[in-house]
Amino acid sequence: MSSSVAPATPASILFEHPETASAPSPVPPGYFDDLNLDLVAAAIMEGRSGLGLEGLLWTPLDSADDVRFRQEVFQDLDGTPMFTRLMEFTNAMGTVRGRLARSRRAQHTFEHQRRHLDAAVAYCSAVLALNDAVRAYGPRSRGLRRVWAYLFTYAGSDSFTDLATAAREASAALADVTYCVSIEGGKVQVGPFRGEQAYVSEADETLARFAPSAAGDRDETATGQGSDEGTDHDDDGTDYVEARVLELVAKHFPTAFSRLALFSLEHPDFLDAALVGLDREAHFYLAILEHFRGLRSAGLRSCYPEVVDRGERLCVSDAYDLALAGHLVERGRPVVTNNFHCEPGESVFVVTGPNHGGKTTFARMVGQLHHLAALGSPVPGTTAKVPLSDLIFTHFAQQELPSDRRGALEDDLARAHSSLRSATAGSVLIFNEIFTSTTSDDAVLLGTRIVEKVLQLGALCVCVTFVDELASLGPGVVSMVATVDPDDPSARTYKVVRQPADARGYASALAEKYGLSYDRLKDRVAP
């Protein structure tokens, strides 16, 4: 049954309340590069440039219910037939966009009209196929159920039915056109096809006389812009031979070509704005799911985190750095995963251990998890409970510039002060190896002040440091240590575990391995 009433625009599948949703950010957040999220976004967006996905990946949500709204859509698509059907829809819409772009570039009337018609035929097929797929699947998410309701109304409306019927009839009329080009005595004639034998080479040679370089013809229908350059093709469209022949064919089949012209005239803008929006928004889900599918094929797990209120307990198992994992998987190398959690009252992770042992990777991983969770995306790990953060602050070493008159220590202090001044109890702060430019005593003093301030705020913090003393500043601090192989202290495990800081024990083991312990040195210098 068709409806004479055009359907209302459906709600977004990205936002439950699009009218109050914040616009996507025009620039990435300040922490993006520090957390290597720029590399993650680039991998996700590969092959999808020009779709405006960047802003969506840059903009975390600020409501736990909005996050759950997106998670529902992800789960409706993840590993289900609906993923394939929606992918087919976006591919078909890509074909439609391509044909419309060619139609706009076309310099010959019949080419413009035919490409426009072909785009409409592909569009109608895409809409009907998606409508059938959604009805057969029966989605559970709020977002896709709205799409289901909208498609049912739109596909049955008079406006769409008229479009599909007109496109089908115009296309069928053109499909029935068969013609013959006959060449005799240098003259070209076009007429209905009656089984004549084809002589392609002779036809090309004779029809070349129609070329503007030979005849000096400036007719825009045949030569595009009246150019006398003598090129055979304009862009990838109809050449001068095809254009001339089509003009003659149109005279023999006026009904079919009248239908073509009438379709372009009556349906100049046939795309439904809501479905164009659906196509764009669908790419957000499909791109992220495709990225995680590649990691899953390598044995890495991902999950939909339980997004809890700010200040609640954080708990993640088998987590990994998403950017590093993509790099390692491409090279066939194993990815080390880590577990971490906060008990009630704990909010600061102090991460110590040997250089190149995975401390910075751990810090980035925590930041990535919070950003991805706030997008509604899957996150790396088997299970996760993640508080929704309001702001993320990072403090990583940056290259000193000649124009910056501040020294490294002053820069560390100024940046830390700025972050702590803006942070709230719902914020996440990542400090990576700050105060390395000062003495050990000063590093202890300044690091202690920062950790105490974060504890007062109640914000979640990861502090990667060489200062072991920070790991024992009180019950709100969790000591995490990057471990080494107990049988070979020079070999990193890249496991970061919850245990007391013990850099001295690591140094002693390393010194013993290389014969530099006190006892070994004493034996060497003994007379």
Secondary structure, DSSP 8 states (H G I E B T S, - for coil): --BSS-------SS-SSTTTS----SS--TTTTTTTHHHHHHHHHTT-TTS-HHHHHH---S-HHHHHHHHHHHHHHTTSHHHHHHHHHHHHHHHHHHHHHHHHH--SHHHHHHHHHHHHHHHHHHHHHHHHHHHHH---SHHHHHHHHHHHHHHTBHHHHHHHHHHHHHHHHHHT--EEEEEETTEEEEEE--S----HHHHHHHHGGGSHHHH----HHHHTTT--S--S-STTS--HHHHHHHHHHHHH-HHHHHHHHHHHHH-SS---HHHHHHHHHHHHHHHHHHHHHHHHTTT--EE--EEE-TTS--EEEEE--HHHHHHHHHTT-----EEEE--TT--EEEEE-STTSSHHHHHHHHHHHHHHHHHT--EESSEEEEE--S-EEEE------TT--S-HHHHHHHHHHHHHHH--TT-EEEEES-STTS-HHHHHHHHHHHHHHHHHHT-EEEEE-S-GGGGGS-TTEEEEEEEEETTEEEEEEEEEEES---HHHHHHHHHHHTT-SHHHHHHHH--
